[in-house]
């Protein structure tokens, strides 16, 4: 079993809110589906959790979702670990969408995967400007996309996510692509970059 885990890739997709990282995660899932892949979709996990009625979810709704603030690092990791361990997904290819958003999360995920004998994550950074991200978020029309909430989401990127990108970059585990192209062309860039970095470990079409 441990030997099999040595070949299981983990790819995390990061970018500003509105960068299209969820769309690119779905492209990656489609490419890996024949090998057995699980989507660590942090946003969906969070939205599902706060639909429940208790004091923690009420605080999450008022402090975080409605104001566009960043969830505590332990909140996202709790959901990630529940899907990974309790859900029995540690033996699958993993595509993470929206986590890690802080350096502490990135280091903890590395530790968890290393303990399992899995390769450490490759990070795909979907790069869009703040202006482009703001325009996309305003155009999608979600109820929680108020001007103040949008600015809060965009503010945490340079403060919290940029150090994560530098962490992966210094370790040779960062792939950066132009997220302002069409979604299909963005994935073509990702596909070429991963094929170059991973060689035969990256499946062809």
C-alpha positions in Angstrom: 0.0 0.0 0.0 2.7 2.5 1.0 4.5 1.8 -2.3 1.4 2.7 -4.2 1.1 6.0 -2.4 4.6 7.1 -3.7 3.0 7.7 -7.2 -0.1 9.6 -6.1 0.1 13.3 -7.2 -1.3 16.2 -5.3 -1.9 19.4 -7.2 -3.1 22.5 -5.5 -4.6 25.4 -7.6 -4.1 28.9 -6.2 -4.9 32.4 -7.4 -6.8 35.5 -6.5 -10.6 35.2 -5.9 -12.1 35.3 -9.3 -9.0 33.9 -11.1 -10.8 30.9 -12.4 -8.9 28.4 -10.2 -12.1 26.3 -9.8 -12.5 25.9 -13.5 -8.8 24.9 -13.9 -9.2 22.4 -11.0 -12.1 20.8 -12.9 -9.9 20.5 -16.0 -7.3 18.7 -13.9 -9.9 16.4 -12.4 -11.0 15.4 -15.9 -7.5 14.6 -16.9 -6.9 12.5 -13.8 -10.3 10.8 -13.5 -9.2 7.5 -15.0 -6.5 7.2 -12.2 -8.9 7.8 -9.3 -8.9 11.4 -8.2 -10.6 13.4 -5.4 -11.4 17.1 -5.5 -10.4 18.9 -2.3 -12.8 21.7 -3.0 -12.4 24.0 0.0 -15.1 26.5 -1.0 -17.7 23.8 -1.4 -16.7 22.2 1.9 -17.0 25.5 3.7 -20.4 26.4 2.1 -21.7 22.9 3.0 -20.6 23.2 6.6 -22.1 26.7 7.3 -25.5 25.4 6.2 -25.6 23.6 9.5 -27.0 25.4 12.6 -24.6 25.9 15.5 -22.5 28.6 17.1 -19.4 28.0 15.0 -21.3 28.1 11.7 -23.2 31.2 12.8 -19.9 32.9 13.5 -18.5 31.8 10.2 -21.5 33.2 8.4 -21.4 36.7 10.0 -17.6 37.1 10.4 -16.3 35.4 7.3 -18.7 34.7 4.5 -20.7 37.9 4.6 -17.7 40.2 5.1 -15.4 38.3 2.7 -12.8 37.7 5.4 -10.4 34.8 5.3 -11.3 31.7 7.3 -8.9 30.8 10.2 -6.2 28.4 9.0 -7.5 25.6 11.2 -11.0 25.8 9.7 -9.9 24.9 6.2 -7.4 22.3 7.4 -10.1 20.7 9.6 -12.3 20.3 6.5 -9.3 19.1 4.3 -8.3 16.5 6.9 -11.9 15.2 7.3 -12.1 14.5 3.6 -8.6 13.1 3.5 -8.6 10.8 6.5 -12.2 10.2 7.5 -13.3 10.1 3.8 -10.6 7.6 3.0 -9.1 9.6 0.1 -5.4 9.3 1.1 -4.8 6.7 -1.6 -6.1 8.9 -4.5 -4.7 11.6 -6.7 -5.7 14.9 -5.2 -6.6 18.2 -6.7 -6.9 21.0 -4.1 -8.8 24.1 -4.9 -8.5 27.1 -2.6 -6.2 25.6 0.0 -3.5 26.3 1.2 -4.1 30.0 1.6 -1.6 30.5 4.4 2.0 29.3 4.9 1.1 27.4 8.0 -1.5 25.4 5.9 1.1 24.6 3.2 3.6 23.3 5.7 1.0 21.2 7.5 -0.2 19.7 4.2 3.4 18.9 3.3 3.8 17.1 6.7 0.6 15.1 6.3 1.5 13.9 2.8 5.1 13.1 3.7 3.8 11.0 6.7 1.7 9.0 4.2 4.7 8.5 1.9 3.1 10.6 -0.9 4.9 13.1 -3.1 4.7 16.7 -1.9 2.2 19.0 -3.7 2.7 20.8 -7.0 1.2 24.3 -6.9 -0.5 25.7 -10.0 -0.7 29.5 -9.7 -3.4 31.0 -12.0 -2.2 34.6 -12.2 -4.6 37.4 -12.8 -4.3 41.1 -11.9 -6.3 42.6 -9.0 -8.3 44.7 -11.5 -9.2 41.7 -13.6 -10.2 39.7 -10.5 -12.4 42.6 -9.2 -14.2 42.8 -12.5 -14.9 39.1 -12.7 -16.2 39.0 -9.1 -18.5 42.0 -9.6 -19.8 40.4 -12.9 -20.8 37.0 -11.5 -23.5 38.5 -9.3 -23.3 36.3 -6.2 -25.1 37.6 -3.1 -22.0 37.7 -1.1 -20.0 39.6 -3.8 -20.6 43.0 -2.3 -18.0 45.7 -3.1 -16.6 45.6 0.5 -16.5 41.8 0.6 -14.7 41.7 -2.8 -12.0 44.1 -1.6 -11.6 42.1 1.6 -11.0 38.9 -0.5 -8.6 40.6 -2.7 -6.7 42.1 0.2 -5.8 38.8 1.8 -4.0 37.5 -1.4 -0.8 39.5 -1.1 -0.8 39.2 2.7 -1.5 35.5 3.1 -1.4 33.6 -0.2 1.7 35.3 -1.8 4.0 33.8 0.9 2.6 30.3 0.1 3.5 30.9 -3.6 7.0 31.9 -2.6 7.3 28.8 -0.4 6.4 26.5 -3.3 8.6 28.5 -5.7 11.7 28.2 -3.6 11.2 24.4 -3.5 10.7 24.0 -7.2 7.1 23.1 -6.9 5.4 26.1 -8.5 3.8 26.3 -11.9 2.7 29.8 -12.9 0.3 30.5 -15.8 -1.4 33.5 -17.3 -5.0 33.3 -15.9 -6.2 36.2 -18.2 -6.4 33.9 -21.2 -9.5 31.9 -22.1 -10.1 29.0 -19.8 -9.1 26.5 -22.4 -5.8 28.2 -23.2 -5.0 28.6 -19.5 -5.3 24.8 -19.2 -3.1 24.3 -22.2 -0.4 26.2 -20.4 -0.9 24.1 -17.3 -0.9 20.9 -19.3 2.4 21.8 -20.9 4.0 22.9 -17.7 3.0 19.8 -15.7 4.1 17.5 -18.5 7.5 19.3 -18.5 7.9 19.1 -14.7 6.4 15.6 -14.1 7.4 13.7 -17.2 5.7 10.3 -17.5 3.9 10.9 -14.2 1.6 13.4 -15.9 -1.0 11.6 -18.0 -1.5 12.5 -21.7 -4.9 13.3 -23.1 
